[in-house]
Amino acid sequence: MNPHRLKAYFLLFIVSVIWAIAGPIIKYTLGGIPPLLFLTYRFGLSTFISIICFFLFGFHFPKESKVRRELILYGLLTSTVSLGLLFFGLEETSVLDMSLITLISPLLITIAGVYFLKEHVTVREKIGMGIALAGTILTVIEPSRFSGNFLIFLYLLTTAWSAVLAKRLLRENVDPLSMSNFSFIIGFLTLLPFAVLKYPAGIIREISFPYHLGVVYMAILSGSMAYYLSNKAQKTIEIGEAAVFSYIYPLFSTPLAVVWLGEKITPIFILGAVIITIGVFIAEIKKKRYNSSV
């Protein structure tokens, strides 16, 4: 195997484990910090790290106006929009439902890759995607968690869009570290005014220590480190191939949700999981055979 591709796989596995654990940590931390304050605090820490990185390594802002616009859009989608949807969604739903719904993320990113980047999808993959989407819809419309599940689904759509933008920016040789750091700064600047208006000064000091740890994990490991490694890895492989690693998420998030957070597995969850798994299997098994033959 190509050593560059192997390194990309290794980096994406690390990122997948970090982001899989992030779901339960977000849910736990939301018990002590509301979403808007959580996001602003998290982006504030990431911005501090980003500024240090800019001083150490420099900031490589693209010269072309089109690339600059795409970088700004990428930063907005990756930070304020996508993570806003995720955090507010998780406030209203369970980690189990989130883990199940995110199983369709690679398929959505593959579709985005086909539409925007002209990547190939077979008829069998389309059938599998349709089945998986049906299982996702079944999970999303669960009455008691519909609003939260719907926000999680919108988060996946936004993530797919930002994945396409990331690939375009990487093709234009935009530095992966600058991409991730720039997105955190945009997230902080766009959310800070709303947080200042909503919360009194000094509210951070009232937060219990365990919740601070949750914010630190999201800012440093799930934020600065994971986004940089993800962007670096995607310079070598296709976005659809990179997205497959998100299938690892439930292997870590589901046990934590049940054991640590005490969440319950419902009949709708089981039915949705079966349907989505069948669809994902049909879509991905064909891709695996195709890739092994080329």
Beta strands, then each sheet from edge to edge (+ up, - down):
end
